[in-house]
Amino acid sequence: INPENYSGSDLNLITRRFARELASAGFLSPATNVPAPDMGTGQREMAWIADTYKHLNPEDVNALACVTGKPVAHGGVNGRTEATGRGVQYSLQEFFRHKEELRACGLEGELEGKRIIIQGLGNVGYHAAKFLSEEDGAKIIGIIVRDGAIINEEGIHVEEAYYHRCSHGGLKGFAGGQFIEDGASVLEHECDILIPAAMESAITESNAPNIHTNLIAEAANGPITFEADRILRSRGITILPDAYVNAGGVVVSYFEWIRNLSHMRFGRIERRLDESRGRHILAALEHTSGEKVPDWISDNLSRGADELDLVRSGLDDSMRLALQEIIDVRKRMPEIEDYRTAAYIIALQKLARSYIDIGV
């Protein structure tokens, strides 16, 4: 359904009935199936599902773990809303650490200054564009949404574009760039990195020959069709697959599930211990040097990691290790030419190993 066609109360009733049907069929519980947000849903809907399950199973102390992506006040975890977009950022950061892989796709240096076009300014696209521009210094030169697209070779202010879209329902009239009615055509605009972060099948065999980029990071699910994938790779365009790039949401959903099962927020036990260690290190530095440590250093040393810090750290580690595994497979198996196939091989090998270990 299109949620824009229904009132909030109607969506509440629909979501709760859906949750009831899932639960009655055995497809909703912390131990069997744990849904998460996707297009058209968010924290609100996940809270409705969790509340419905809790009322159906009042004796289940782990009821909140039946769904992820909930509001923090209702059992969610800090960092879940940004997780998929943050994962896109971390995937590109890790790719840029592998200089040999980077050179193979015709890029060099760091993310700073790289020209990026992003399709979609929803939860994933917005956070990916925001973090890449504000924290890595990348230049967002194009943003594509439903009503069209904007282009600005000098860089688009992501927050201003997002505010305009939320206020006006689109990017038409946004003063921070040239508006293009045919938004899909901007996919073919020349850039260093293209990030499709909207719907599936954005790049097909009809427009794949006209894509002008070095690297595509699939932030959406299935944004490139099978035939388009073949065409793009034949033209030397590197594709980081969706199975890897947009996994951030699933990773942090796992963190949320673990948090709900443990009934304790991340950082509860170790945060003050970390602060104490930091203060002791700070005192030792000042005693040894005979000088006061600058405030910005002392503030960082004496602050223990909170839940958001730990979630981001865990996500960063997951994205780093995953790409390292993918690259390792390609090095060990020279016949594997693309990252997607390498990712699938890793997944199948892990499944096979699991079955072998339990004797199935």
N, C-alpha and C positions, 0 to 999 in steps of 0.2 A: 504494500500500500504506500501511497504518498502521504507522509505525515502532515504536509501542508494543507491537505484537504479535510483535516479533522481537527476538532477542538481539543484542548488539553484534557478535558474530562472524558471525551470519547477515546482518546489515545490511552488514558489510564485504564478504562474498562477493557479495551482491546488487548493491551499488554498483560493485564492481570489474567484475563481469560486464556490467553496464549500460554502463560506460565502454568496455569492450572492444568491445561491439556498436556503440556510437556511433562509435568510432574506425575499425572495420572498414568502416562504411558511409560514412565520410568526413565525419561530423558532429561530430568533436572534433579541434580543432587550433588553435594560436594564430592561424592565418591564415584559417580558415573558419568555425568556430563555437566560441564561448567561453561555456560555461554558468556559472551563478552560483547561490547558495543561494535556496531558496524554502521554503514551508511544509513543515515536517518534516525539513528538512536544515539543515546548518550547516557550520562550519569543518572538522569531522571528515570529513564526506562529501566535501567539496571536496578535502581532502588525499589521500583515497583515490583520487579520480579523477585528480588530478595525478600521483600516484605510479604509477598503472597506465599512464597515457599515457607517462610517462617511460621505463618499462620496455619498452614497445612501440616507442618511438622514441628509443633511447639516443643517436643522433647529432644529435638536435634540441636545440641549445643554448638554445632558447627554450621548452623543454617546459613550464616552470612557468606560462607564459602561456596554457596551454590551458584554464584555468578560473580564476575569481576567487572571492573570499570565503574564501581559504585562511587558515590560522593564520599569524601574522607570522613565526614561525620557519620556516615552509615556503613562503616567498615571498609571503605576504600583505602588506597595507599597513595601517599604523596608522589606525584610524578607520573601517574597513570594517564592523565589526560594528554600530556605532551609526549607520551612514550613513543608512539609510532614515528612522529616527526623528529623526535630526538634520536631515535634509532637510525633514521635516514642520515642525519648529520654524522653520527658516529661511524656509519658504514663508509661514508665518503672520507672522513678523517683517516680511517684505517687504510683505505685504498691508497690515499695519497702518501702514506708511510712506506708503501712498497714501490720504490722508484722504478724498478724494472718493469713492473706491471703498468705503471703510469706512463713510462716512455712508449710502451707497446701500443698505447691508445692515442699517442700523439700529444700528450700533455706533459708538463714539467712544473717544478716548483711546488708551491703550496696552494691551498684553497683560496687564499687571499687574492682578490682581483679576478678570479675566474668568473666568466660570464654565464649566468644560469637562467634558464627559462623553466618555469614550473607551471604545470597544468593542475588547477585546483587550488582553492583557497579555503578549504574546509579545515577540519581539525589537523589532518596530516600535512597538507600543503602549507597552511599558515605557520605551523610550528617549525617545519623544515626550513621554510624561507626565512623566518625570523632568526632562528639560531645560526644558520649559515651566513646570513648577512651581518648580524650583530656581533657574533662571537668569532667567526672565522674570516670576516672581511670579504666574503664573496659578494659579487655584484649581481643582484637580481634584475635582469634587464627585461624580463617578460613574465606576465602572469595571465593565465587563461582561466576564465570562468564561464558559466553558462551563457551569459548575455554578450560575451565577446572577450576581448583581451586588451591589455595595455602593454606598450613597449616604451622603454626609455633606456637608451644606451648608456646613460650616465648613472643608471641605477634607480630602482624604485624603492621608496620608503614603505616597507612592508606593513608597519603598524597603521600608517595613514591609509593605505590601500584596503587593509582589512576593515578598518573602521568605516570607510566609505561603502564597502560592500555590505556590511551589516546594517548600515543606516539607509541605504538606497536599494538594496536587493540586487546589486550588481556593480560593475565598475564603470558603467557609462557615466560620463560627467566628471570622472576623477581627474583632477588637475595635474597629477604627478606623472603623466605620460600620455602618449598618443593612443587613443582608443581605436581598436580594430573590430568592426562588426563581426567579421568571420574569424572568430577566435581560434577555430581548429587550424587555420592557415598559419598561425604563429608557431605551431609545432615545427614548421619547416624553416623557421627563422634561424639564421646561423648563431650558434652559441658553443660554449665549451662543454657544458653539462646540461642535459635535458632531464627533467624530473616529472614524469607523468604521475600525478598524485590524485587522480579523480576516478573515473570509471574504467571498466575493462574495455579492451579492444579500441583504445584511442589511436594506436598506430597499426595500420593494416597494410596489405599489399598494395593498396592504391596510393598511400602517402609515404610509405617507407622509402621509395627511391628518391624522395625529395627532402628527407631529413638531413640536416646539416649540423652535426654535432660530433664530438669525439667520444662522449660517454653518456650512456643512458642509465639512470638509476630508477628502477621500477618501484616507486613508492606506493602505487596502487596494486590491487590484485589483478593479474593478467592484463596489463595495459597494452601488451604487444601480442598480436596473433602469431600463430605458428609460422605462417608463410612470411609475415613481416619480419620475424626474428631471423629467418634464413636470409632474407634480402639484406637486412641491416648488417649482419655479420659478414656477408659476402662483400660488402662495401667497406669493411674495416672498422665498423662502429662497435665499440665495446659495450656490452650490456651487463650490468649488475642485476641479477634476477630478484623478482619479488619475494621468493622464498627466503632470501637473505635480507634484502634492504628494508622491507616493511615488517620484519619480525619483532621490532621493538615493542609493539603493543602486546603481543603474545608473551614475550619475555616478562614484561612488568605485570601482566595478568597473572603469571605464575607466582611472581613475588607477592601479589595481593592475596592469592589463594593460600600461600604458605603463611602469610601474616594472619589471615582469618583462622587457620587451623591452629596456630600457635597462641592465638588470643593475646598477642603482644606486639606492639609496634617495633619496627626496626630501630636499633640504637638505644632502646630502653636500658639495656644492661651495661653496654660498654661506653656510652657517650661521656659520662662524667669521669670515667677512668682515663679516657683519651685526653680530656681536658687537664686532668692532674698530671699526666705524663708531659703534656705540652708545657705546662707551667714550670715543671722541673727542668726541662730542656732549656726553656727561656731563662730561668734563673742561672743555670750553668753557663750559658752563653754570656750573660751580663757579668757574672763573677769572673769568668776567664778573660774577657775583653776589657773589663773595667768601664764599659760604656753602656748606656741604655739602648736597647734594641728598638728600632723604629716601630711606631704603633702598628703599621700595616703588617709587619712581620709578627709582632707579639699577638695581634688579634687572630691571625691565622693559626699560630702555634697553640694558643690557649683555647681554641674553640673545638669542641668535640663534634664529630659527624652526626648530623640529624638524619631523619628518615629519608628526606629528599636526596641528601648527599649519598647515602648508601644505595638508594635505588638507582641513581644515575651511575654510580660506580659499578654496580652489578650489571647494568645494561651495557655500559661501555665495554666491560670485560667480555660479556657475551658476544657483542658484535665484533670485537677484535679477534677473539679465538675462532669464531665461525669463519671469517674471511681467511684467516691463516690456514684453517683446515682445507678450505676450497682451493687456495693457491697451492697447498702441498699436494693435493690430488692431481692438479694439472701438471705439476713438476714430475710427479712419479709416473704419470700416465700421459706421455706426450701426444697420444692420439686424441686426447680430450682437448678440444680447441676453445670451448666456451665455459663460462662460469656456471651457467644454469645446469648443464649436464654434470659438472663436477659436484654441484650441490645435491643433485638427485642421487648421484653415486654414494655420497656420504650418508644420506638418509637411508638408502636401501641397505648399505653395509651395516648400519647400526641396527636396523630392523632384523636383518639376517643374523647378526651376532646375538641379539636378544633371544631369538628362537633357538639358535644352536645351544646357547648357554642353559636354557631350561629344558632341552631335549625334545623340542617339538619338531 
